[in-house]
Amino acid sequence: MPDRVTNKVSIGQKAAYRPSVISCFEGKISDLHNWWEQWKLFMFATKVTVVSKTNETLSKRVFEMLNPISRKKYPAVTEYEEMCSLPLQLICLAAFDASLVYIMSLVAPDEWHRIKMSLVAALHKNKFSKIFEILESPMYICCDAIFLQEVAAAMVHHLQEHPSIQSGFHILSPESLDGKRDQNSIILLSKSRFYVDGSSPVTSWEGEITSQVSALLSDKAAVADGDLFVVRCVMKPTASQQSESSSHRQSSYRRFILGSFHGDTDGMVTIPVIDAIHKYLRLSELDELEVPGPIFVHRPLLIVGMDANTYKIHDEGKRQGVIEFARHLAGLNLATCWGAGKRNVFAQLTSSNNATCFCDSEPCLSWIRMCTPLIMRGPICNHSSTRPCV
């Protein structure tokens, strides 16, 4: 937890890194004493720029960015540990970093820094340009929707300014964009395929509904700001559909609920979030039956791209199993891009016994989840409207 917050921080328009073996810190660490002086200066004297929930820019020292460890989110934490969690995080982080410096100084005193910097150059430098290269590749640039998780607020800004990404996609992000944890779920939606923000000529079925879905959660504090993002949108009709009669053309505007979600470490919030989204969908359908207005032939379609954090072995109340998760989805009549959940195919699709996502764009200390497992209800069509586009 403390590494996640302090590994990389923003100082104005520049990034700074905690003096550590596992960060992208470029300064030379000659010995433990030298490391300790640099570490204290970074943690207690360096001021960083943080964007608040109200988009206000704040200045804080690095240690002030740490958050208490909540018992609600981590039940194994005792009440006393929760009360002492801020100083405990500092002590544990210092001991962790010091141990790594000590080990490196023993096993490769003259080589470890050079090896580390070669890894930083290969995996971290020019990160944004590498991500753009992936998004502009033929596999992704033609997608109708791309679901991303754990996206830094700065990355959203870069996406909005990138010519080809901005021209081809609506870049949708939460109103409560989190610039502190810097782990946001967002959606890139094809401009040629979808209406957003009230631009549809036939319906107002558009806009962010994250707060409405979150209100349906029994424990609203379980989902951190930025982890869940849900929007409504409308798919544009094809050229042939637009030439049809008015009544047929009305039915060709397909409505969607799209969600991007980053689950907690043990996956215990994943099912409650899916249940909340599904409940919102069902309530919306019931409301349509009671409110006079245009009658839509098709029910809204649901697609969720998520980092579910489900595991090969289920531990009731402690860790969410992937097979049990698949069975729950089947009970809601929801399918996934891996199948309907009736076979044990999920058990063969885990990495490190933890089924999280399909592809990581960057195997480094901060990353973006791309092409995550999709959960859907109803047929999903691509540009030709004849085959699945998952």
Buried (B, 14 or more C-beta within 10 A) or exposed (E): BBBEBBBBBBEEEEEBBBBBBBBBBEEEBEEEEBBBEBBEEBBEEBBBBBBEEEEEEEEBBBBBBBBBBBBEBBEEBEEEBBEBBBEBBBEBBBEBBBEBBBEBBEEEEEEBBEEBBEEBEEBBEEBEEBBBEBBBEEEBBEBBBBBBBBBBBBBBEBBEEBEEBEEBBBBBBBEBBBBBBBBBBBBBBBBEBBBBEEEBEBBEBBEBBBEBBBEBBEEEEBBBBBBBBBBBBBBBBBEEBEEBEEEEBBBBBBBBBBBBBBBBEBBBBBBBBBBBBBBBBEEBEEEBEEEEEEEBEEBBBBBBBBBBBBBBEBEEEEBBBBBBBBEBBBEBEBBBBBEEBEEEBBBEBBEEEBBBBBEBBBEBBBBBBBBBBBBBBBEBBBEEBEEEBB
